[in-house]
């Protein structure tokens, strides 16, 4: 048997907990849907990077056109 077949073989490792109810915290209130969605919003780690590239390209084009 190949590694892929072994990977797809059911192991039943979690049969004892799979149908348990989801735990609900008594100390932490659930997040709002908006706050939860904000965690998955795109993040611009390089803020201003695209503008810097455009500015560099513009300056090089000015030199090239002269």
N, C-alpha and C positions, 0 to 999 in steps of 0.2 A: 504494500500500500504506500502511496506517496504522501508527502507531508500535507498536501491540500486535503486529502481524504481524511487524514487523522484530525485535522483542524475542524472539519465539519461533523465529526462524530459527536453525538450528544453525550455529555458527561453526567448530567443530572446533579451537579455539585450544589445547586442552589434550590433544589426541590423543596427543602424544608422551610425556606423563607420567601419564596417567590410570591405566594398569595397572602402574605401578611399585610395588614393595613399600613399605609404610609404614616410615619411618626409625625406628630404635630407638637411643636415646642410650646411649653407653658410660659417660657420667659421671653421669647422673641416673637414679635408680631410678624405676620407674613408681609413680604414686600408687595407694594402695589404693582400692577401690571406695567405701569409706565416706568417705574424704577427698575424692574426686571428687564424690560426691553432695552433700557439705556445701557445696561451692561453688555449687550450684544451689538450695540451700534458701532459702525466703523470708527476707528481711532486713527487720527492723523498724527503719527509720531513725528513726522518731519514737517511741522507746520511752517509754511513759507517756502518750502523746498521747491515746489512747482513754480512759484513766482520767481525765485532766484534763477531757475533754469531758463524761464522765458526771458528774463532781463539779460542774462548772459547771451542767449541766442540773438536777441535784438541788437546788442552791442556788436556782436560778430557780424551780423548782417549789415550793419552800418559800415563797418570797416570793409567788408567785401564789396559793397556797392560803390565805394569811393574810387 
